[in-house]
């Protein structure tokens, strides 16, 4: 029962922060486009990082609430995702040198997040 409460609380916190992130992101994109270059525009452009930091805080709180086994499993999932992402970005760097198009840094986190999710799902299925 404790695990269920921890997961529900975490999901609630993450949904709130994702909602805030989405709102701030949309506002910052619309606002920054209309502004002149300068410090104010830069601050508006990076303002979505505030709710992102709230997401990180929710993740840290979740890790502190779960037991050691869940922490270990999550850490292993993150390590696998980081390794796959590092391999992909390193490989693609070589491909860019031979003419492949440049990729935005915005592609790194979605790849890592997707790999993290797939690893967690596969490990969950295998564990059953």
Secondary structure as UniProt FT lines:
FT   HELIX           2..33
FT   HELIX           39..46
FT   HELIX           48..65
FT   HELIX           68..97
FT   TURN            98..99
FT   HELIX           106..127
//
